[in-house]
Amino acid sequence: MEGKIYTRNEAALIVELFDGLLTGNGIKVPSPEDDQREADNEAALYGSVYYGLLDEVEATLIDLLTRHAPDTEVVTDVFS
């Protein structure tokens, strides 16, 4: 993977952070596919809800990487 950024992998890591936060607080986001969910599946984000969020996070990462240039200053821990 050297020299490559896999945006889908990075997006999945971000979505999993949110899933863990929701799960830790006992929150399940309703999904159109809930009737297909196995009884022991405790994921907070499931089905099209999970994949919709994954797609949006990946699109945001791609946009960010597209806008980035070598001379772009990265400002952390503050809003613009």
C-alpha positions as CSV (number, residue, x, y, z in Angstrom):
1,M,0.0,0.0,0.0
2,E,3.0,2.3,0.0
3,G,2.4,5.5,-2.0
4,K,-1.4,4.9,-2.1
5,I,-4.3,6.2,-0.2
6,Y,-7.4,3.9,-0.2
7,T,-10.2,6.3,0.4
8,R,-12.8,3.5,1.0
9,N,-10.6,2.1,3.8
10,E,-10.1,5.5,5.4
11,A,-13.9,6.2,5.1
12,A,-14.7,2.9,6.7
13,L,-12.4,3.7,9.7
14,I,-14.3,7.0,10.2
15,V,-17.7,5.4,9.9
16,E,-16.6,2.6,12.4
17,L,-15.7,5.4,14.9
18,F,-19.3,6.7,14.7
19,D,-20.7,3.2,14.8
20,G,-18.7,2.5,18.0
21,L,-19.9,5.8,19.6
22,L,-23.5,5.0,18.8
23,T,-23.2,1.4,20.0
24,G,-21.6,2.6,23.2
25,N,-24.6,4.8,23.9
26,G,-27.1,2.1,23.0
27,I,-28.3,3.9,19.8
28,K,-29.3,2.1,16.7
29,V,-30.1,4.2,13.6
30,P,-33.2,2.8,11.8
31,S,-32.5,1.2,8.4
32,P,-34.9,0.1,5.7
33,E,-33.2,-3.3,5.9
34,D,-33.8,-3.8,9.6
35,D,-36.2,-6.7,8.9
36,Q,-33.2,-8.6,7.3
37,R,-30.9,-8.0,10.2
38,E,-29.9,-11.1,12.2
39,A,-31.1,-11.0,15.8
40,D,-27.5,-10.9,17.2
41,N,-26.4,-8.0,15.0
42,E,-25.9,-5.1,17.3
43,A,-24.4,-2.7,14.8
44,A,-25.7,0.9,15.2
45,L,-25.4,1.5,11.5
46,Y,-26.7,-1.2,9.2
47,G,-27.5,-1.8,5.6
48,S,-28.1,1.2,3.3
49,V,-27.7,3.6,6.2
50,Y,-24.2,2.3,6.8
51,Y,-23.3,2.3,3.1
52,G,-24.9,5.7,2.5
53,L,-22.7,7.2,5.2
54,L,-19.7,5.4,4.0
55,D,-20.2,6.8,0.5
56,E,-20.6,10.4,1.8
57,V,-17.5,10.1,4.0
58,E,-15.5,8.8,1.1
59,A,-16.8,11.5,-1.2
60,T,-15.7,14.1,1.4
61,L,-12.3,12.6,1.7
62,I,-11.9,12.5,-2.1
63,D,-12.9,16.2,-2.3
64,L,-10.5,17.1,0.4
65,L,-7.6,15.3,-1.3
66,T,-8.5,16.9,-4.6
67,R,-8.4,20.4,-3.2
68,H,-5.1,19.7,-1.4
69,A,-1.9,21.1,-2.9
70,P,1.7,20.8,-1.7
71,D,1.6,24.4,-0.4
72,T,-1.8,24.0,1.4
73,E,-1.6,24.9,5.0
74,V,-3.4,22.3,7.2
75,V,-5.0,24.0,10.2
76,T,-6.0,21.7,13.1
77,D,-8.2,21.9,16.2
78,V,-10.0,25.1,15.1
79,F,-13.0,26.0,12.8
80,S,-12.5,28.5,10.1
